[in-house]
Amino acid sequence: MKSMKHTILGLICGWVCLSATAEMTVSDVVARQQWPWKRHVRLDYVVSGFDAATPYEIRLAAFDGTRSLGNVPMAALSGDVSPVRNGKHTVEIDPMQIPVLADEKLVKNFRVEISFAVVTDAEILYRIYDLTKQPGTVGHFAFVTENALTNGIWGTWERDVVSGAASAAIWTGVTNDIKYATTHLVLRRIPAGIRKVGDPLRDYTITMPFYLAVFETTQYQYALMGGSTNSAFYKVEGAFRPIENVSYNQLRGTTLGAQWPDSAAVDAGSIIGNLRTMTGDATFDLPMEWQWEYACRAGVINRFNNNTANQEGMFLVGRCKENGGQIYVNGTYSVPGAVGITNGTMRVGGYAPNAWGLYDMHGNVAEHCRDWYVTDASSFTNDTQNATAAQAGADPKRVLRNGGWWAGWWQPCDLRAPNSADKVGSSNGFRVMMAE
């Protein structure tokens, strides 16, 4: 379609009744073709009467006069696609992405009908929070559905990236925009189910889906969460590298935050406490230990989550001593405190993701988990069971998962270690989770 002069001659506004009590209205609708600058059609509108707790996604049907052009694919849309909330919105439509228009040169009576669909929890693959905006404000929260992702609206994506792992569509384009490692926080939905964890392997049941951050928390994000950065690796790409030198106590606090699993509360002013306030979601926390491994494996029972077990496999998924974590000189590796400014950690998302689109679950930094460490955890078989301080022994410690940049390539999915709640280290970081 080379020309679309006189394209917008009419616009019909419609909506679906989403509940018996909803009084939804669409007003102030203006449609303009962006010609001669580009072929896109800009659609501005205002909605009111939406239930603030319900996520909605826009749907558009296109017509040329009375001739139906079919539903507008998500790949043709940009702007405020999801979530749609009360207020003013803008959507741009690329007509060339509507299949039946691909070979037409002129559409004289192009119009669209607007409707809105309720998005269920199971349809949301990713949740995105803008850490620079207040809860409830425009742009503070967005979600990515599989429909939107696989229609290309969020950029690049892949499906079934790991042979022998869970089948899933993942958003690879999340690594192409630095905001998702700095001002924004992106979390992936982890489905409920029964999968293998531990050493030796055992069945473990996740009874409730949850969301886990796709990246380890970066130094930039940590500062937005109110943290005082004391990273060992800040001189090169420091904003995009994971924060380290943080303790469990700094993350959850030393009073309320020390009560897990008796209570999920955290201290006001702790990092997790600040994040709960910033997002408006009180379920943000560190992952439980076996949530972490369940998510790391994504169905894989091999050493690494890309279903490999050799050094070359580890080099594909994470930073370790042998692939840049330390310096190799005269037949030996440097001690951890003597690495160069480009050694140590790697910027998040620099290696291949697992089958659920999570990055750096091997290497880079060890990650704090919520639970107490017990040597024999074989009796824990579902996410309603948590070790107590008494079970953790006379000198109870919390759990670290993963290895880190300083350790060798052997860092398997089941790697775990005890760590004192007040201890920091240049290989100790974290990623966050939230409940569905």
Summary of the structure (lengths in Angstrom):
residues: 436
radius of gyration: 24.2
end to end distance: 43.6
largest distance: 79.1
contacts: 1425
relative contact order: 0.12
helix: 17%
strand: 27%
